[in-house]
Amino acid sequence: MGKVVLVTGAARHLGGRFVRRIQRDPEVERVVAVDAVAPAHQLGAAEFVRADIRRPEIAKILAEHDVDTVVHLDVTGTALGGGGRTSVKETNVIGTMQLLGACQKSPRISRLVIKSSTSVYGSAPRDPAVFTETTSAKSLPSGGFAKDAVEVEGYVRGFARRRPDVAVCVLRFANILGPRIDSPLAEYLALPVLPTVLGYDPRLQFVHEDDVIDVLRLAAHEPRRATQNSGTFNVAGDGVLLLSQCARRLGRPTVPVLLPAVTWVGTALRTVGITDFAPEQIRLLTHGRVVSTVQTREVLGFSPRYSTAETFADFVRGRGPGLLPPEMLAGAVDRLAGRLAPAAAAPDAVAPGAAASPGAPVHPVHPVHDGA
Amino acid sequence: MADAKVIPFDDDRSRARRRPARADGEAAAVRALPGPQQGPEEPEGGREGPDGLPGAWGGREAGTGTRAEHEAEVAFGTSSEGGAEEGAGAGGWERRLAGGLAFLRRRITGDYEVDEFGYDEELTDQVLMSLLRPLYEKYFRVEVKGVENIPAEGGALIVANHSGTVPLDGLMMQVAVHDHHPAGRHLRLLAADLVFVLPIVNELARKAGHTLACAEDAERLLRAGEIVGVMPEGFKGIGKPFGERYKLQRFGRGGFVSTALRAGVPIVPCSIVGAEEIYPMIGNARTVARVLGFPYFPLTPTFPWLGPVGALPLPTKWTIQFGEPIPTDSYAPEAAEDPMLMFNLTDQVREQIQHTLYKLLVQRRSVFF
């Protein structure tokens, strides 16, 4: 008998992609896509139900469609198509509570997947450098999406206690990037000039949207042999990028701003509607955050295909070149090298970074003599 | 004069070690630092052996040729191939330029890697260490002993005394390991949380490979086979008044021992002499410290009275001695939960450092030379 999967937040880019992907899996019989607004994209053969998860009608939908797997993706930082912070928070928190209440009543539910975020760890200078799933945050997020995520996870833990028969999987995603994703961080990185916090160079981790879809599928199905897909898992690409590195790879100049002034700049940018500079966003861009993905690898059995750097490269390809494209800068350095030291520049251009190659201008002399 | 309160333990160990080491031994000592040829007796032996000891570094004034070579090698920054038999000819200059441009190219295009702690190895090797090296070589004239006690591979926890009002001793220890260890190991320091609160300082600290002094980070680094440096005295040690110099403070709660035990790595005690006198702290402006959020605000004979000039450290002569490693792999894993054993081991490490400090002080001719 096939599964019936209910996906919330289907009107978003990620939700839409997941709905289209999961219906192709052989073990899935039907997919029910739920969101408060009609999606702008195709959902394939999935059945779209326009419903607000903040209302009790979600229980009726679960019963009507005999849903056995719920994938809750409607935990997000930004509102879709307008709507302030209040409605986002309501959808995140009240929506999750309603959904969990409905799930608790439904005897058929056997699997629940929650999209959470690594922002539940907060970002503080006194935190350990790498967070594991069991690390408790030194400073709990005081507001914004991060606090929503903490609260959502709290309710999910309560649900898991009350319904031990349901496999609950909480996936804490690092910053999701991809060619088409729109998140506050992607919006920030799209600014022509990046305001940064003076004297801080945060460590960032990214996860590619393709990997997000894959890990969500892994969590929504039966666990593979020798793995377990209930529990809490950090999902992030391998490796770390510093914000300064990101800016250079993106080819965008940075403007360091004093920490107290950052809030003003953030407010100003938000007022003119360019980007959503929430306080937790500023904290991320100040102190950074790195999580350990050992659990995901060893218990969940998932290794992301894209590393943090590859994810970022893919994101850069999807964007236009910045004011200072890296290719242009590299070309400028090569020209400078050609002018200053013609002999040394040649091997440099062939193999930059190979320390052995600068010896080349000396050596070719000898073979010529030998041959003659 | 600073040796006033020293209790000489090993009286028979001569003070005569000052005679300059033989110049011909230099090349070998600087280039290929002695591996295991030294007997296991290091911490006890007076350190005047003219052969392979890294202490021979102290006599480097003797051989300028060696120094030039050494510098050329250093300028090329640790790339193992960089040390080819290149002199100071035009080829060397061009190579240096090409290397510099390649470095610049990688930096401005963001084409370099950092680890999960934010450690930027390339930047540390090429820039940060080069900035610290003049301070290390010319200003404090650091003499390193027993660097071969740091294992060539695998993790190890270096435990050192902390002093000097400003944590220059940690940085000098990092340069010492970086420049002198035969296997080219990198020291990863554990720093106080204050470091990661301050702007700019935190950025540089992370890039230099430092991380927050907490059990999680230390254990993660040790399990990854890194050399980790810790100064368990913390602010108690670095901010102690000048009158209490070279008296080790309490070693925290001994958390470093249990971390080393859990990771199964040896503990290398390290004694640093000379750092105590760089900023003789004669007073502590508590109110200013509280306002600024610092654990102490030092008053020295020159600071803050002379302004920025008064903030210059005194050019003392330093000695950094790495002692014989204390193995921890013979203990069962649950030993890390045994408080009595932890206290004993902590005391053992502390005693060994204190003992070596006294010995080095007895041997010291003067604070500045």
Interface residues (C-beta under 8 A of the other chain):
Chain A: P125 R126 D127 P128 A129 V130 T132 T135 V197 L198 G199 Y200 D201 R203 G239 V240 L241 L242 S244 Q245 C246 A247 R248 R249 L259 H287 G288 V290 A309 P326 L329 A330 V333 D334 L336 A337 L340 A341 A343 A344 A345 P347 D348 P352 G353 A355 A356 P358 G359 P361 V362
Chain B: F76 S79 E81 G82 A84 G91 E94 R95 L97 A98 G99 L101 A102 L104 R105 R106 R107 I108 T109 G110 D111 Y112 E113 V114 D115 E116 F117 G118 D120 D193 F196 V197 L198 P199 I200 V201 N202 E203 R206 K207 T211 L212 C214 E216 D217 R220
